[in-house]
Amino acid sequence: MGVEIARDVELIFSDSGRVQVVLQAPLVVRRQGNDPVVEMTRGIKATFYDQNGRVNSYLTAREAYRFPRKRLMQARGNVVVTNSEGDTLFTERLQWEEQKGRISSDAYVRIVRPDEVLYGDGLESDDRFENYRIINTRGSFKVQQ
């Protein structure tokens, strides 16, 4: 099994010539083999773009693992996602299914919106974090403006 190591990496994911995601990581370890994996264990920052090339969400995490054959990425540790509406998701685990354009979490989530804070035990959303559903909602608190 081969191993490749790179530092200060910027990966660009595109479809039909349009940039969809730009991912930055200080350290990337790519392990070859029957089930290849790309390990980013020193932090990541991903910027998601819409069809017109405008930024529509950001994701940061302490570490991430990408499984190229499955087109799946898992982010772990201090995962934060912010969308263009100003909603911010905080969780410890998040999974991105690239082909389906979906993100999900089976961990505790807190979503801070401009006017309220939501809590739950998981989340399902599009990868722009615009259309989301909280699993097992624990509460909602209005924020005074």
N, CA and C of each residue as an Amber inpcrd file, in Angstrom:
protein
   435
   0.8480000  -1.1790000   0.0000000   0.0000000   0.0000000   0.0000000
   0.8870000   1.2340000   0.0000000   0.6920000   2.1340000  -1.0060000
   1.4710000   3.3470000  -1.1190000   0.9010000   4.4690000  -0.2860000
   1.7940000   5.3710000   0.1200000   1.3800000   6.5250000   0.9130000
   1.9840000   7.7740000   0.2860000   1.1700000   8.8100000   0.1150000
   1.6410000  10.1040000  -0.3610000   1.3350000  11.1360000   0.7090000
   2.2740000  12.0360000   0.9680000   2.1000000  13.0760000   1.9820000
   2.3220000  14.4280000   1.3180000   1.4190000  15.3650000   1.5790000
   1.5450000  16.7160000   1.0390000   1.1970000  17.7190000   2.1270000
   1.8200000  18.8870000   2.0500000   1.5770000  19.9420000   3.0250000
   0.9860000  21.1780000   2.3350000   0.1720000  21.9160000   3.0930000
  -0.4650000  23.1420000   2.5970000  -1.1490000  22.9010000   1.2500000
  -2.1480000  22.0230000   1.2750000  -2.8280000  21.5630000   0.0680000
  -4.1340000  22.3160000  -0.1550000  -4.4350000  22.5550000  -1.4150000
  -5.7290000  23.0840000  -1.8160000  -6.2860000  22.1490000  -2.8860000
  -7.4200000  21.5040000  -2.5760000  -8.0820000  20.5890000  -3.5010000
  -9.3100000  21.2840000  -4.0630000  -9.4970000  21.1860000  -5.3750000
 -10.6440000  21.8040000  -6.0230000 -11.5190000  20.7060000  -6.6120000
 -12.7850000  20.6680000  -6.1850000 -13.7620000  19.7120000  -6.7020000
 -14.6370000  20.4760000  -7.6920000 -14.7360000  19.9620000  -8.9180000
 -15.5460000  20.6420000  -9.9170000 -16.4040000  19.6330000 -10.6690000
 -17.4130000  20.1570000 -11.3330000 -18.2960000  19.3420000 -12.1560000
 -18.6260000  20.1550000 -13.3960000 -18.3700000  19.6000000 -14.5640000
 -18.6260000  20.2800000 -15.8410000 -17.9480000  21.6480000 -15.8960000
 -16.7380000  21.7330000 -15.3820000 -15.9630000  22.9640000 -15.4230000
 -16.3260000  23.9950000 -14.3750000 -17.3120000  23.7010000 -13.5100000
 -17.7110000  24.6320000 -12.4590000 -17.1600000  24.1810000 -11.1210000
 -16.5000000  25.0880000 -10.4260000 -15.9680000  24.7790000  -9.0930000
 -17.1450000  24.6060000  -8.1440000 -17.1550000  23.4890000  -7.4180000
 -18.1950000  23.2320000  -6.4340000 -17.6680000  23.4240000  -5.0220000
 -16.4360000  22.9350000  -4.7680000 -15.8520000  23.0010000  -3.4340000
 -14.3480000  23.2350000  -3.5550000 -13.8280000  24.1040000  -2.6860000
 -12.3830000  24.2570000  -2.5380000 -12.0550000  23.8630000  -1.1130000
 -11.1850000  22.8700000  -0.9670000 -10.8330000  22.3480000   0.3470000
  -9.3630000  22.6490000   0.6170000  -9.0710000  23.2220000   1.7820000
  -7.7010000  23.5410000   2.1700000  -7.3330000  22.7560000   3.4220000
  -6.1210000  22.2110000   3.4330000  -5.6460000  21.4390000   4.5820000
  -4.1320000  21.6020000   4.7160000  -3.6470000  21.7910000   5.9490000
  -2.2020000  21.9280000   6.1520000  -1.4390000  20.6190000   5.9320000
  -2.1060000  19.4730000   6.1020000  -1.4490000  18.1780000   5.8980000
  -2.4510000  17.2010000   5.3050000  -2.0480000  16.5470000   4.2120000
  -2.8790000  15.5330000   3.5650000  -2.0420000  14.2730000   3.3840000
  -2.5930000  13.1630000   3.8790000  -1.9500000  11.8580000   3.7040000
  -2.9030000  10.9940000   2.8920000  -2.4300000  10.5590000   1.7240000
  -3.2690000   9.7160000   0.8650000  -2.7170000   8.2990000   0.8990000
  -3.5770000   7.3840000   1.3400000  -3.2050000   5.9810000   1.4380000
  -3.8860000   5.2090000   0.3140000  -3.0740000   4.5420000  -0.4950000
  -3.5770000   3.7430000  -1.6190000  -3.9610000   2.3500000  -1.1310000
  -4.5350000   1.5590000  -1.9940000  -4.8950000   0.1930000  -1.6380000
  -6.3000000  -0.1230000  -2.1010000  -6.8650000  -1.2090000  -1.5820000
  -8.2080000  -1.6330000  -1.9760000  -9.2720000  -0.6110000  -1.5870000
  -9.0930000   0.0460000  -0.4640000 -10.0360000   1.0650000  -0.0070000
  -9.2500000   2.3400000   0.3060000  -8.8700000   3.1110000  -0.7340000
  -8.0270000   4.2870000  -0.4990000  -8.7140000   5.3160000   0.3920000
  -7.9040000   6.0520000   1.1250000  -8.4270000   7.0960000   2.0110000
  -7.4810000   8.2960000   1.9790000  -8.0580000   9.4760000   2.0490000
  -7.2980000  10.7190000   2.1420000  -7.5280000  11.2550000   3.5500000
  -6.4460000  11.3530000   4.3210000  -6.5380000  11.7800000   5.7200000
  -6.0560000  13.2220000   5.8480000  -6.8610000  14.0390000   6.4880000
  -6.5080000  15.4340000   6.7530000  -6.6440000  15.6230000   8.2560000
  -5.5950000  15.3230000   8.9800000  -5.6690000  15.2400000  10.4350000
  -5.1940000  16.4980000  11.1690000  -4.8710000  17.5390000  10.4270000
  -4.4410000  18.7860000  11.0770000  -5.3610000  19.9480000  10.7480000
  -6.6060000  19.6170000  10.4580000  -7.6000000  20.6400000  10.1900000
  -7.9200000  20.7750000   8.7200000  -9.1550000  21.2210000   8.4650000
  -9.5890000  21.4920000   7.0970000 -10.4730000  22.7260000   7.0750000
 -10.5330000  23.3370000   5.9080000 -11.4850000  24.4090000   5.6330000
 -12.0020000  24.1520000   4.2290000 -13.3350000  24.0510000   4.0920000
 -13.9440000  23.8440000   2.7830000 -14.8680000  25.0190000   2.4870000
 -14.8030000  25.4920000   1.2580000 -15.6730000  26.5530000   0.7860000
 -16.5380000  25.9810000  -0.3210000 -17.8660000  26.0650000  -0.1730000
 -18.8070000  25.5300000  -1.1480000 -19.3280000  26.6710000  -2.0210000
 -19.4580000  26.4120000  -3.3320000 -19.9040000  27.4200000  -4.2900000
 -21.2050000  26.9990000  -4.9570000 -22.0250000  28.0070000  -5.3450000
 -23.2530000  27.7050000  -6.0710000 -22.9650000  27.6360000  -7.5690000
 -24.0020000  27.4530000  -8.3850000 -23.8460000  27.3090000  -9.8310000
 -23.2730000  28.5580000 -10.4930000 -23.4260000  29.6940000  -9.8380000
 -22.9320000  30.9580000 -10.3940000 -21.5470000  31.3360000  -9.8700000
 -20.9270000  30.4430000  -9.1180000 -19.5910000  30.6990000  -8.6110000
 -19.5400000  31.5230000  -7.3420000 -20.7010000  31.7370000  -6.7060000
 -20.7350000  32.4980000  -5.4570000 -20.6040000  31.5440000  -4.2760000
 -19.9210000  31.9980000  -3.2400000 -19.7750000  31.2080000  -2.0160000
 -21.1400000  31.0770000  -1.3650000 -21.5180000  29.8270000  -0.9960000
 -22.7910000  29.6810000  -0.3000000 -22.6680000  28.9900000   1.0520000
 -21.4960000  28.4190000   1.3750000 -21.2970000  27.8880000   2.7280000
 -19.8280000  27.5880000   2.9710000 -19.4970000  27.4780000   4.2530000
 -18.1430000  27.1450000   4.7000000 -18.2180000  25.9860000   5.6840000
 -17.1640000  25.1850000   5.7150000 -17.0520000  24.1050000   6.6950000
 -15.6290000  24.1000000   7.2250000 -15.4870000  24.0050000   8.5460000
 -14.1740000  23.8030000   9.1550000 -14.2830000  22.6350000  10.1230000
 -13.1630000  21.9440000  10.3300000 -13.1360000  20.8140000  11.2670000
 -11.7000000  20.5480000  11.6830000 -11.5620000  19.8650000  12.8150000
 -10.2420000  19.5080000  13.3280000  -9.5690000  18.4610000  12.4500000
 -10.3800000  17.5360000  11.8780000  -9.8260000  16.5170000  10.9920000
 -10.9070000  16.0290000  10.0390000 -10.4610000  15.4360000   8.9200000
 -11.4170000  14.8880000   7.9530000 -10.7780000  13.7150000   7.2290000
 -11.6640000  12.8430000   6.7560000 -11.2440000  11.6520000   6.0140000
 -12.1150000  11.5610000   4.7700000 -11.4750000  11.4330000   3.6050000
 -12.2230000  11.3100000   2.3530000 -11.9880000   9.9230000   1.7790000
 -13.0860000   9.3080000   1.3540000 -13.0530000   7.9760000   0.7580000
 -13.4310000   8.1430000  -0.7130000 -12.4200000   8.2690000  -1.6050000
 -12.6760000   8.6150000  -3.0080000 -13.6030000   7.6430000  -3.7490000
 -13.4760000   6.3720000  -3.5210000 -14.3230000   5.4090000  -4.2270000
 -15.7910000   5.5480000  -3.8470000 -16.0480000   5.9200000  -2.6100000
 -17.4240000   6.0900000  -2.1370000 -17.9210000   7.5150000  -2.3490000
 -17.0030000   8.4260000  -2.7270000 -17.2980000   9.8610000  -2.8390000
 -17.9410000  10.3570000  -1.5520000 -17.2400000  10.0760000  -0.4590000
 -17.7250000  10.3560000   0.8820000 -16.6160000  11.0200000   1.6920000
 -16.9810000  12.0390000   2.4830000 -16.0240000  12.6620000   3.3880000
 -16.6430000  12.7260000   4.7720000 -15.8320000  12.4390000   5.7790000
 -16.2560000  12.5340000   7.1650000 -15.3910000  13.5770000   7.8620000
 -16.0480000  14.5480000   8.4950000 -15.3440000  15.5750000   9.2630000
 -15.6020000  15.3040000  10.7380000 -14.5580000  15.5150000  11.5530000
 -14.6680000  15.2240000  12.9890000 -13.9880000  16.3150000  13.8040000
 -14.5470000  16.5490000  14.9870000 -13.9180000  17.4620000  15.9420000
 -14.1540000  18.9180000  15.6230000 -14.9280000  19.5870000  16.4630000
 -15.1940000  21.0180000  16.2890000 -15.6360000  21.3640000  14.8690000
 -16.6000000  20.6180000  14.3640000 -17.1100000  20.8580000  13.0160000
 -18.0390000  22.0740000  13.0570000 -17.7730000  23.0260000  12.1710000
 -18.5870000  24.2350000  12.0800000 -18.9370000  24.4510000  10.6070000
 -20.2370000  24.6380000  10.3290000 -20.7150000  24.9230000   8.9790000
 -21.5200000  26.2080000   9.0480000 -21.2210000  27.1440000   8.1560000
 -21.9490000  28.4060000   8.0950000 -22.4780000  28.5960000   6.6850000
 -23.7680000  28.9570000   6.5670000 -24.3390000  29.1740000   5.2320000
 -24.4560000  30.6630000   4.9260000 -24.9190000  30.9720000   3.7200000
 -25.0050000  32.3670000   3.2760000 -26.0770000  33.1610000   4.0140000
 -26.9920000  32.4790000   4.6940000 -28.0420000  33.1490000   5.4680000
 -27.5700000  33.5210000   6.8770000 -26.3690000  33.0790000   7.2480000
 -25.8480000  33.3650000   8.5790000 -26.1470000  32.2910000   9.6020000
 -26.7520000  31.1650000   9.1780000 -26.9870000  30.0420000  10.0880000
 -25.6710000  29.2980000  10.2810000 -25.3600000  28.9320000  11.5270000
 -24.1130000  28.2310000  11.8200000 -24.4090000  26.9550000  12.5880000
 -23.8830000  25.8460000  12.0840000 -24.0310000  24.5250000  12.6880000
 -22.7720000  24.1870000  13.4580000 -22.9340000  23.6850000  14.6810000
 -21.8310000  23.2080000  15.5080000 -22.1120000  21.7460000  15.8380000
 -21.1480000  20.8560000  15.5820000 -21.2870000  19.4360000  15.9050000
 -19.8970000  18.8180000  15.9970000 -19.8340000  17.5630000  16.3850000
 -18.5430000  16.8560000  16.4750000 -18.2950000  15.9240000  15.2950000
 -19.3660000  15.5490000  14.5720000 -19.2090000  14.6560000  13.4170000
 -20.1530000  15.0870000  12.3040000 -19.6390000  15.0560000  11.0820000
 -20.4630000  15.3920000   9.9290000 -19.9980000  14.5460000   8.7490000
 -20.9450000  14.0870000   7.9720000 -20.6320000  13.2740000   6.7980000
 -21.1500000  14.0020000   5.5580000 -20.3290000  14.0450000   4.5070000
 -20.7080000  14.6840000   3.2540000 -20.7250000  13.6270000   2.1640000
 -21.9050000  13.3870000   1.5980000 -22.0450000  12.4770000   0.4610000
 -21.9700000  13.3330000  -0.7950000 -20.7890000  13.3380000  -1.4330000
 -20.5230000  14.2450000  -2.5400000 -21.5010000  14.0530000  -3.6950000
 -21.7350000  12.8270000  -4.0990000 -22.5680000  12.5520000  -5.2570000
 -24.0250000  12.9700000  -5.0270000 -24.5180000  12.7900000  -3.8240000
 -25.8980000  13.1520000  -3.5020000 -26.0330000  14.6230000  -3.1160000
 -24.9100000  15.2840000  -2.8360000 -24.9660000  16.6780000  -2.4000000
 -25.6440000  16.8220000  -1.0470000 -25.4080000  15.8650000  -0.1380000
 -26.0540000  15.8250000   1.1740000 -25.0120000  15.8270000   2.2810000
 -25.3420000  16.4790000   3.3980000 -24.5510000  16.3600000   4.6160000
 -25.4630000  15.8170000   5.7010000 -24.8530000  15.1040000   6.6590000
 -25.6360000  14.5590000   7.7670000 -24.7370000  14.4010000   8.9820000
 -25.3920000  14.3490000  10.1500000 -24.6840000  14.1200000  11.3990000
 -25.5410000  13.2320000  12.2750000 -24.8840000  12.3130000  12.9830000
 -25.5900000  11.4840000  13.9580000 -25.2060000  11.8980000  15.3750000
 -24.5620000  13.0650000  15.4950000 -24.1040000  13.5720000  16.7890000
 -24.9720000  14.7700000  17.2110000 -24.8000000  15.1910000  18.4500000
 -25.4740000  16.3790000  18.9760000 -25.1790000  17.5620000  18.0550000
 -26.2060000  18.3540000  17.7520000 -26.0260000  19.5360000  16.9160000
 -26.6120000  20.7620000  17.6070000 -25.9830000  21.8920000  17.3350000
 -26.5050000  23.1930000  17.7690000 -26.4470000  24.0900000  16.5430000
 -27.5750000  24.7110000  16.2250000 -27.6350000  25.6180000  15.0870000
 -27.9660000  27.0000000  15.6080000 -27.0860000  27.9400000  15.3160000
 -27.2870000  29.3240000  15.7230000 -27.7410000  30.0900000  14.4840000
 -28.9580000  30.6000000  14.5620000 -29.5320000  31.4080000  13.4900000
 -29.5660000  32.8500000  13.9670000 -29.7660000  33.8120000  13.0760000
 -29.8060000  35.2110000  13.5200000 -30.8510000  35.4810000  14.6020000
 -31.9620000  34.7160000  14.6170000 -33.0240000  34.9980000  15.5730000
 -33.3260000  33.8820000  16.5670000 -32.6200000  32.7390000  16.4840000
 -32.8740000  31.6470000  17.4220000 -31.7150000  30.6570000  17.4430000
 -31.7300000  29.8170000  18.4780000 -30.7520000  28.7410000  18.6130000
 -31.5310000  27.4340000  18.6920000 -31.1410000  26.4460000  17.8960000
 -31.8150000  25.1540000  17.8350000 -30.8660000  24.0580000  18.2960000
 -31.4230000  23.0250000  18.9430000 -30.6250000  21.9100000  19.4420000
 -31.2560000  20.6000000  18.9810000 -30.4210000  19.5790000  18.7670000
 -30.9480000  18.2780000  18.3940000 -29.8890000  17.2000000  18.4490000
 -30.3000000  15.9790000  18.0820000 -29.4100000  14.8130000  18.1470000
 -28.8760000  14.3900000  16.7940000 -29.0240000  15.1900000  15.7930000
 -28.5200000  14.8710000  14.4700000 -29.1070000  15.8290000  13.4590000
 -28.6830000  15.6570000  12.1930000 -29.0920000  16.5880000  11.1640000
 -28.9850000  15.9390000   9.8050000 -29.8790000  16.3320000   8.9010000
 -29.7910000  15.9920000   7.4900000 -29.9820000  17.2870000   6.7210000
 -29.1840000  17.4880000   5.6520000 -29.2560000  18.7430000   4.9240000
 -28.6760000  18.5860000   3.5250000 -28.9870000  19.5750000   2.6580000
 -28.2400000  19.6660000   1.4080000 -26.8450000  20.1720000   1.7700000
 -25.8820000  20.0250000   0.8530000 -24.5040000  20.4000000   1.2050000
 -24.2870000  21.9120000   1.2310000 -25.3170000  22.6960000   0.9040000
 -25.2310000  24.1520000   1.0530000 -25.6900000  24.5830000   2.4450000
 -26.2160000  23.6140000   3.2280000 -26.7450000  23.8720000   4.5640000
 -27.8340000  24.9420000   4.5150000 -28.7100000  24.8030000   3.4950000
 -29.8310000  25.7270000   3.3680000 -31.1500000  25.0540000   3.7480000
 -31.3270000  23.8220000   3.3310000 -32.5480000  23.0670000   3.6000000
 -32.1990000  21.9320000   4.5490000 -32.3330000  22.2040000   5.8480000
 -31.9130000  21.1950000   6.8200000 -33.0680000  20.7630000   7.7110000
 -32.8840000  19.5790000   8.2640000 -33.8620000  19.0090000   9.1950000
 -33.0940000  18.4860000  10.3990000 -33.4860000  18.9350000  11.5790000
 -32.8520000  18.4810000  12.8130000 -33.5390000  17.2060000  13.2700000
 -32.7510000  16.2230000  13.6410000 -33.2720000  14.9580000  14.1340000
 -33.4110000  15.0430000  15.6510000 -34.5540000  14.6230000  16.1610000
 -34.8300000  14.6250000  17.5950000 -34.5440000  16.0010000  18.2080000
 -35.2790000  16.9810000  17.7350000 -35.1110000  18.3560000  18.2220000
 -35.2380000  18.4030000  19.7380000 -34.2790000  19.0580000  20.3740000
 -34.2680000  19.1690000  21.8400000 -34.7910000  20.4960000  22.3300000
 -34.8180000  21.4710000  21.4540000 -35.3090000  22.7650000  21.8940000
 -34.9620000  23.8590000  20.9250000 -35.6020000  24.9820000  21.1260000
 -35.4040000  26.1640000  20.3110000 -35.5360000  27.3650000  21.2260000
 -34.6300000  28.2930000  21.1140000 -34.6480000  29.4830000  21.9540000
 -34.5390000  30.7110000  21.0900000 -35.4520000  31.6390000  21.2480000
 -35.4230000  32.8960000  20.5030000 -34.3120000  33.7830000  21.0420000
 -33.6930000  34.5170000  20.1450000 -32.6140000  35.4280000  20.5080000
 -33.1420000  36.8530000  20.3840000 -32.9400000  37.6620000  21.4120000
 -33.3520000  39.0540000  21.3840000 -32.4290000  39.8240000  20.4700000
 -32.9900000  40.5960000  19.6080000 -32.2030000  41.4080000  18.6560000
 -31.8570000  42.7490000  19.2400000
